[in-house]
């Protein structure tokens, strides 16, 4: 820069412009400094772009970059563990250039691990974490180390740190954590972690409801966090309870559903006025299953709401269903038909044993108010209640409404 300024000075003197000398020198010096800064930034940027694909080339581009040196050390250890000494030297160089490089400390630890020095490895990994809790490989190592020492609490602590600090960690850590739900000791420690409402809890619960293979562990986890005041989303409970029903774990499914609907009773029809139709609350709530030519909606009739339907000519089928958990005994199913178009076939209510598929009864709702008896036998722990309509042969189709559905115990077997 001194040479550039001297040249600028001689140019200005030759031109006979002593008044502009100072300003010209400053402008030239500034342009030179900016150009040099741009070159350094370009070098750094290029090295970072190349680093994931070719750390060796990145190091040649920018030999002073600590993170690039750490990446090259990692590449050496991965490709040739025998080069541990060279990798460690690179990592130490990275840490000297940037004393806050968690990657540098981590790669020294990796090299020491190959050399068989577990004490140094644990010390260096702890040091790496102290430099940056956002270094995902360090957190993964600490998780694995805690698991090897059967320290579930420490493992979940590092899971929490990793998941809080790295969005990318979810795809790596969620499947492992979900698989571990089958271990009661993991669930016992996971419940307070989730109940503290970390930012990753909601997406983890969504994933667990879909993917957890151990349904007992999944149910225990959901009940546990609910008891600690965590409002488990209805969608999570719906997905989890539906999978349990598919597995014919009806009691477990009910216990899970009831986590989010504590007042619900298992020996009743829930939402008799269809106020939550279409809310995707799971099998223990009304599910709209209408097909082509069928349409439904919740519609008000005076002070009550009923399920209004329309069926095209020649169509028909189930328009809504709900899973009941009636114990063996005698019952009466009652309800109301606040509307039915002339010449429209009466809607029907069909009960089927969920586990065997065997029919229990088919009740015709053929009056403005109806009450019909039926019986549940032993060996049928859960029952599907379905509302069935028929479009008939009237060119205008069929329409009507049904609501106010209730099940009550009756004294005598019919």
C-alpha positions in Angstrom: 0.0 0.0 0.0 3.0 2.3 0.6 4.1 1.8 -3.0 0.7 2.6 -4.3 0.6 5.8 -2.3 4.1 6.8 -3.5 3.0 6.3 -7.1 -0.1 8.3 -6.6 2.0 11.1 -5.1 4.4 11.3 -8.0 1.5 11.3 -10.5 -0.2 14.2 -8.7 3.0 16.2 -8.5 3.7 15.6 -12.2 0.2 16.9 -13.0 0.8 19.9 -11.0 -2.2 19.4 -8.7 -0.8 19.8 -5.1 -4.3 20.9 -3.9 -5.8 17.5 -4.8 -2.9 15.4 -3.5 -4.3 14.4 -0.2 -7.8 13.5 -1.5 -6.4 11.5 -4.4 -4.1 9.5 -2.2 -7.0 8.6 0.2 -9.3 7.5 -2.6 -6.6 5.3 -4.1 -5.7 3.8 -0.7 -9.4 3.1 0.0 -9.9 1.4 -3.4 -6.9 -0.7 -2.8 -8.0 -1.7 0.7 -11.5 -2.6 -0.6 -10.1 -4.6 -3.4 -7.9 -6.6 -1.0 -10.8 -7.2 1.3 -12.9 -8.4 -1.7 -10.2 -10.9 -2.7 -10.0 -12.2 0.9 -13.8 -12.6 1.1 -13.8 -14.3 -2.3 -11.1 -16.7 -1.1 -13.1 -17.5 2.1 -16.3 -17.9 0.2 -14.8 -20.2 -2.4 -13.2 -22.3 0.3 -16.5 -22.7 2.1 -18.3 -23.7 -1.1 -15.7 -26.3 -2.0 -15.2 -27.6 1.6 -18.2 -30.1 1.6 -17.0 -31.7 -1.7 -13.2 -31.5 -1.5 -11.8 -30.4 1.8 -8.2 -30.9 0.5 -8.8 -28.4 -2.4 -10.5 -26.0 0.0 -7.5 -26.1 2.3 -5.2 -25.3 -0.7 -7.5 -22.4 -1.5 -7.5 -21.0 2.0 -4.8 -22.7 4.2 -5.5 -20.2 7.0 -9.2 -21.2 7.5 -9.7 -23.1 10.7 -13.0 -24.7 9.8 -11.6 -25.9 6.4 -8.6 -27.4 8.2 -10.9 -29.3 10.6 -12.9 -30.6 7.6 -9.7 -31.8 6.0 -8.8 -33.6 9.2 -12.2 -35.3 9.3 -11.7 -36.4 5.7 -8.3 -37.9 6.5 -9.7 -39.9 9.4 -12.7 -41.1 7.4 -10.6 -42.2 4.4 -7.5 -43.5 6.1 -7.6 -44.0 9.9 -3.8 -44.6 9.7 -3.4 -40.9 9.1 -4.6 -40.0 12.6 -1.4 -38.2 13.4 -1.6 -36.0 10.3 -5.3 -35.4 11.0 -4.6 -34.4 14.6 -1.9 -32.0 13.5 -4.3 -30.3 11.1 -7.0 -30.2 13.8 -4.6 -28.6 16.3 -3.6 -26.1 13.7 -7.3 -25.3 13.2 -7.7 -24.8 17.0 -4.7 -22.6 17.2 -6.0 -20.3 14.5 -9.4 -20.2 15.9 -9.5 -21.1 19.6 -13.3 -21.2 19.5 -13.4 -23.9 16.8 -15.6 -26.7 18.2 -14.9 -28.7 15.1 -11.1 -28.4 15.7 -11.5 -29.7 19.3 -13.8 -32.5 18.1 -11.4 -33.7 15.4 -8.5 -33.8 17.9 -10.8 -36.0 20.0 -11.5 -38.2 17.0 -7.8 -38.6 16.3 -7.2 -39.5 19.9 -10.0 -42.0 19.8 -8.2 -43.9 17.0 -5.0 -43.8 19.0 -6.9 -45.4 21.9 -7.0 -42.5 24.4 -10.6 -42.5 25.8 -9.8 -40.2 28.6 -8.5 -37.5 26.3 -11.4 -38.1 23.9 -14.1 -37.4 26.6 -12.2 -34.4 27.8 -11.8 -32.9 24.3 -15.5 -33.6 23.5 -16.6 -31.8 26.6 -14.3 -29.0 25.6 -15.8 -28.9 22.1 -19.3 -28.7 23.6 -18.1 -25.8 25.8 -17.0 -23.9 22.7 -20.3 -24.5 20.9 -23.5 -26.4 21.8 -24.6 -26.1 18.2 -22.0 -28.5 16.9 -24.2 -31.4 16.0 -21.5 -34.1 15.6 -20.3 -33.3 19.1 -23.8 -33.7 20.5 -24.3 -37.0 18.7 -21.0 -38.3 20.2 -22.1 -37.2 23.7 -25.4 -39.0 23.1 -23.7 -42.2 22.1 -21.3 -42.0 25.0 -24.1 -41.6 27.5 -26.0 -44.5 25.9 -22.9 -46.7 26.2 -22.8 -45.8 29.9 -26.5 -46.4 30.4 -27.0 -42.8 31.4 -30.5 -42.2 29.9 -30.9 -38.8 31.6 -27.6 -37.5 30.1 -28.4 -38.9 26.7 -31.8 -37.1 26.6 -30.1 -33.9 27.8 -27.9 -34.0 24.7 -30.8 -34.9 22.5 -32.6 -31.8 23.8 -29.6 -29.6 23.1 -29.1 -30.9 19.6 -32.7 -30.7 18.7 -33.1 -27.2 20.1 -30.0 -25.9 18.2 -30.2 -27.7 14.8 -33.3 -28.1 12.6 -31.3 -30.6 10.5 -30.9 -32.9 13.6 -34.6 -33.9 13.5 -34.2 -36.2 10.5 -31.2 -37.9 12.2 -32.4 -38.1 15.9 -36.2 -38.4 15.7 -36.2 -42.0 14.3 -33.7 -43.2 17.0 -35.6 -41.5 19.8 -39.0 -42.8 18.6 -37.5 -46.4 18.5 -36.4 -45.9 22.1 -40.0 -45.2 23.2 -40.3 -48.9 23.8 -38.0 -48.7 26.8 -39.8 -47.6 30.0 -36.6 -46.0 31.4 -36.5 -43.7 28.3 -40.1 -42.8 28.5 -39.7 -41.9 32.2 -37.0 -39.4 31.3 -38.5 -38.2 28.1 -41.8 -37.2 29.7 -40.3 -34.3 31.7 -38.2 -33.2 28.8 -41.3 -32.9 26.5 -43.4 -31.4 29.3 -40.9 -28.5 29.4 -42.2 -27.7 25.9 -39.0 -27.4 23.9 -39.5 -26.0 20.4 -39.1 -29.5 18.9 -41.8 -31.2 21.0 -44.7 -30.6 18.7 -43.0 -32.0 15.5 -41.6 -34.9 17.5 -45.1 -35.9 18.8 -46.5 -35.7 15.3 -43.8 -38.0 14.0 -44.1 -40.4 17.0 -47.8 -40.7 16.6 -47.3 -41.8 13.0 -44.2 -44.0 13.3 -43.8 -45.4 16.8 -43.9 -49.2 16.7 -44.2 -49.7 20.4 -47.8 -48.6 21.0 -47.6 -49.2 24.8 -44.6 -46.8 25.0 -46.4 -44.3 22.8 -49.5 -44.3 25.0 -47.4 -44.0 28.2 -45.5 -41.1 26.8 -48.7 -39.2 25.8 -50.4 -39.9 29.1 -47.3 -38.8 31.0 -46.9 -35.4 29.4 -50.7 -34.8 29.7 -50.5 -35.4 33.4 -47.7 -32.8 33.6 -50.0 -30.2 31.9 -48.9 -30.5 28.3 -51.9 -30.0 26.0 -51.4 -32.9 23.6 -52.8 -31.8 20.1 -55.9 -33.5 19.1 -54.3 -34.5 15.8 -51.6 -36.4 17.6 -54.1 -38.3 19.8 -56.3 -39.0 16.7 -53.4 -40.5 14.8 -52.1 -42.5 17.7 -55.5 -43.9 18.7 -56.4 -44.7 15.1 -53.2 -46.8 14.8 -54.0 -48.6 18.0 -57.5 -49.3 16.8 -56.0 -50.7 13.6 -53.9 -53.0 15.7 -57.0 -54.0 17.7 -55.6 -52.5 20.9 -59.0 -51.0 21.7 -58.5 -50.3 25.4 -55.1 -48.7 24.8 -56.6 -46.6 22.0 -59.4 -45.4 24.4 -56.9 -44.5 27.1 -54.9 -42.5 24.6 -58.0 -40.7 23.2 -59.2 -39.9 26.7 -56.0 -38.0 27.4 -57.3 -35.1 25.4 -61.0 -35.5 26.2 -61.1 -36.2 29.9 -64.9 -35.8 30.4 -65.6 -38.4 27.7 -67.1 -41.7 28.8 -66.5 -44.9 27.0 -70.1 -46.2 27.3 -71.7 -43.4 25.4 -72.0 -41.8 21.9 -69.7 -38.8 21.8 -70.8 -35.5 20.1 -74.4 -36.6 19.6 -75.2 -33.4 17.8 -72.3 -33.6 15.3 -70.8 -30.3 16.3 -67.2 -31.6 15.7 -67.9 -33.4 12.5 -64.9 -33.2 10.1 -62.5 -32.2 12.8 -60.4 -35.3 12.4 -60.6 -36.2 16.1 -60.0 -39.9 15.5 -62.0 -43.1 15.6 -63.8 -42.3 18.9 -65.4 -39.2 17.3 -67.6 -38.9 14.3 -65.7 -39.4 11.0 -67.2 -38.3 7.7 -66.8 -41.2 5.3 -69.2 -40.2 2.6 -68.4 -41.1 -1.0 -69.5 -40.1 -4.5 -73.1 -38.8 -4.7 -73.3 -38.3 -0.9 -72.9 -35.0 0.9 -73.3 -34.2 4.6 -73.2 -31.1 6.9 -74.0 -30.3 10.5 -77.2 -28.2 10.4 -79.2 -26.5 13.1 -82.8 -27.5 13.8 -84.2 -25.3 16.6 -82.0 -25.6 19.6 -80.2 -28.8 18.4 -77.9 -29.7 15.6 -78.2 -32.8 13.4 -76.3 -34.4 10.5 -78.1 -33.3 7.3 -77.4 -35.5 4.3 -78.2 -35.7 0.6 -77.8 -38.8 -1.6 -78.1 -38.9 -5.3 -80.5 -41.4 -7.0 -79.0 -44.9 -7.0 -76.2 -44.0 -4.5 -75.9 -44.8 -0.8 -73.6 -45.9 1.9 -72.0 -44.9 5.2 -71.9 -41.1 5.8 -70.4 -41.1 9.3 -69.0 -43.6 11.8 -67.8 -43.6 15.4 -66.2 -46.3 17.5 -68.0 -47.3 20.7 -66.6 -49.2 23.7 -69.8 -50.7 25.1 -69.4 -53.6 27.6 -71.5 -56.7 27.3 -75.1 -56.1 28.1 -78.4 -54.7 26.9 -78.8 -51.2 25.5 -81.2 -48.8 23.8 -80.2 -46.6 20.9 -82.3 -43.5 20.6 -82.3 -40.5 18.3 -84.3 -38.0 16.2 -85.0 -37.4 12.5 -85.8 -33.7 12.3 -86.0 -33.8 8.5 -86.7 -36.3 5.8 -87.8 -35.5 2.2 -91.0 -37.2 0.9 -90.3 -40.6 -0.6 -86.8 -40.7 0.8 -85.8 -44.0 2.4 -85.2 -43.8 6.1 -81.6 -43.6 7.3 -80.3 -46.5 9.3 -77.9 -47.0 12.1 -75.7 -50.1 11.8 -73.7 -51.6 14.7 -70.8 -54.0 13.8 -68.3 -55.7 16.1 -65.0 -54.0 15.4 -62.8 -57.0 16.0 -64.7 -59.6 14.1 -66.7 -57.6 11.6 -69.8 -59.5 12.7 -73.1 -57.5 12.5 -74.8 -56.6 15.8 -77.9 -54.8 14.6 -79.3 -52.5 11.9 -81.8 -50.0 13.2 -84.1 -48.0 10.9 -84.6 -44.4 11.9 -88.1 -44.4 10.4 -89.8 -42.0 12.8 -89.2 -38.4 14.0 -88.1 -39.9 17.3 -86.9 -43.5 17.7 -85.6 -45.8 20.4 -84.5 -49.4 19.5 -83.0 -52.1 21.7 -79.9 -54.1 21.0 -77.4 -56.3 22.9 -73.6 -56.6 23.1 -72.2 -60.0 23.7 -69.0 -61.0 25.3 -65.9 -61.0 23.0 -66.8 -57.8 21.3 -64.9 -55.0 23.2 -65.4 -52.3 20.5 -68.2 -51.6 18.1 -68.5 -49.4 15.0 -71.7 -47.3 14.8 -72.4 -46.2 11.3 -75.1 -44.0 9.8 -76.2 -45.5 6.5 -78.3 -43.7 3.8 -79.9 -44.8 0.6 -80.5 -42.5 -2.4 -83.5 -44.6 -3.5 -84.9 -44.4 -7.0 -86.5 -41.0 -6.8 -85.0 -38.8 -9.6 -84.5 -36.1 -6.9 -82.5 -38.4 -4.7 -82.9 -38.6 -1.0 -82.3 -36.1 1.8 -82.9 -35.8 5.5 -81.1 -35.4 8.8 -80.4 -37.5 11.9 -79.2 -36.4 15.3 -79.6 -36.5 19.1 -78.1 -40.0 19.2 -77.7 -41.7 22.6 -77.0 -45.1 23.9 -78.4 -46.1 27.3 -78.3 -49.3 29.3 -81.6 -51.2 29.3 -82.8 -53.8 31.9 -84.0 -56.6 29.8 -82.3 -58.6 27.0 -84.3 -58.4 23.8 
